[in-house]
Amino acid sequence: MKHLSRLAACLLVLTAQGAAAGSARLTLSTSTFDLTRRDSPAACKTGLPNDSGMLAARKSPFCLGLPCAYRTVAEEYVPGQCGYRYDAVGGLSWGIPYCVGVMALGWQVAPALTNEEMLQTLLDTAAPNADGLRIIDPVHFIETLEREYAS
């Protein structure tokens, strides 16, 4: 039982309801890439196309916007037949794997980071958009980890 409680303390689960680790609390929100400035997280629009998004949630200092629209993803439904698919609209089910992938890259740079430090660094390095929502910024996130935590 002691082993399971230590393992549970190491796990971080992201869901549509967000995530929590220690005192860090993360609320996730949808955002949409700006098609003319796809490399700029700050250019992302809050919510999905033709939608205002979770405007109440974005006022939280622990809210993180994740790109969930105008995305191209790799796919393989038939073994050996790989391709790409572009979709204009998704949901948090698209944003959560994106966020988890960014965090996995972060743990490769700084494997000693705790869950709480990882969540806080995601928030600290996020780029504010025109609506005030902080959008995940993978480049700034990784550069910050390399500068501050890499051994």
C-alpha positions in Angstrom: 0.0 0.0 0.0 2.8 2.4 0.8 4.3 1.8 -2.7 0.9 2.7 -4.3 0.6 6.0 -2.3 4.2 7.0 -3.4 3.3 6.2 -7.0 0.0 8.2 -6.8 2.0 11.2 -5.5 4.1 11.1 -8.7 1.1 11.0 -11.1 -0.4 14.1 -12.7 -3.7 13.6 -14.5 -5.0 16.3 -16.9 -8.7 16.2 -17.6 -11.3 18.6 -19.0 -11.8 19.8 -15.4 -8.1 20.7 -15.2 -5.4 19.4 -12.9 -4.1 20.0 -9.4 -0.8 19.4 -7.7 -0.1 20.8 -4.3 -1.1 24.4 -4.3 -1.0 24.7 -8.1 -4.3 24.4 -9.8 -4.7 24.4 -13.5 -8.0 25.1 -15.4 -8.0 24.4 -19.1 -9.7 26.5 -21.8 -10.1 26.2 -25.6 -8.4 28.5 -27.9 -8.1 28.9 -31.7 -4.9 29.5 -33.7 -4.8 32.7 -35.7 -4.3 31.3 -39.2 -2.1 34.3 -40.2 0.2 34.0 -37.2 0.2 30.3 -36.2 3.6 30.6 -34.5 2.4 33.2 -32.1 0.6 31.8 -29.0 -0.4 35.4 -28.1 -2.3 35.6 -31.4 -4.7 32.7 -30.4 -8.3 33.6 -30.0 -10.1 32.6 -26.8 -12.6 29.8 -27.4 -13.4 28.0 -30.7 -14.2 29.6 -34.0 -17.6 31.5 -33.7 -17.6 30.9 -30.0 -16.7 33.1 -27.0 -15.0 30.2 -25.1 -14.9 29.8 -21.4 -14.8 33.6 -20.7 -15.4 33.1 -16.9 -12.6 30.6 -16.6 -10.0 32.8 -18.4 -10.3 35.3 -15.5 -8.7 32.8 -13.2 -4.9 33.2 -12.7 -4.7 29.4 -13.1 -6.4 29.2 -16.5 -4.3 28.0 -19.5 -5.6 28.2 -23.1 -4.8 25.2 -25.3 -5.1 25.3 -29.1 -8.1 23.2 -30.1 -9.0 24.6 -33.6 -7.3 24.8 -36.9 -5.1 21.9 -36.2 -3.3 19.3 -38.4 -2.7 16.0 -36.7 -1.0 12.7 -37.8 -3.1 9.7 -38.1 -2.9 6.0 -38.9 -6.2 4.0 -38.9 -4.9 1.3 -41.2 -1.5 -0.1 -40.2 1.2 1.2 -42.5 -1.1 3.9 -44.1 -0.1 7.1 -42.3 -1.3 10.5 -43.2 -2.4 13.9 -41.9 -5.8 15.3 -41.1 -6.7 19.0 -40.9 -9.8 19.9 -38.8 -11.1 23.4 -38.2 -12.8 22.7 -34.9 -11.9 20.4 -32.0 -12.3 20.6 -28.3 -10.4 20.1 -25.1 -9.9 16.5 -26.1 -7.4 17.9 -28.6 -5.9 20.4 -26.3 -5.1 18.0 -23.4 -2.8 15.7 -25.5 -1.1 18.8 -26.8 -0.5 20.0 -23.2 0.7 16.6 -22.1 3.1 16.4 -25.0 4.6 19.8 -24.1 4.9 18.7 -20.5 6.6 15.4 -21.5 9.2 17.5 -23.5 9.6 19.6 -20.4 10.3 16.6 -18.2 13.0 15.5 -20.7 14.7 18.8 -20.2 14.2 18.9 -16.4 13.3 15.4 -15.1 13.5 16.4 -11.4 10.6 18.9 -11.7 7.7 18.1 -9.5 4.1 18.2 -10.8 3.5 21.5 -9.1 6.7 23.0 -10.6 5.7 21.8 -14.0 2.2 23.3 -13.8 3.5 26.6 -12.4 6.1 26.8 -15.2 3.4 26.2 -17.8 1.4 29.1 -16.4 4.4 31.4 -15.9 5.6 31.0 -19.5 2.2 31.2 -21.1 1.6 34.1 -23.6 -1.4 36.4 -22.8 -3.7 36.9 -25.7 -5.9 40.0 -26.5 -8.6 38.6 -24.2 -6.3 38.2 -21.3 -6.3 34.3 -21.5 -2.8 32.9 -21.1 -2.0 30.5 -24.0 0.4 27.6 -23.7 3.8 28.7 -25.2 5.9 25.6 -25.9 8.9 27.4 -27.1 9.1 29.8 -24.1 8.3 26.9 -21.8 11.2 24.7 -23.0 13.6 27.7 -23.2 12.8 28.6 -19.6 13.3 25.0 -18.4 16.6 24.8 -20.2 17.8 28.0 -18.7 16.5 27.5 -15.1 16.4 23.7 -14.5 18.5 21.8 -16.9 21.4 20.0 -15.3 
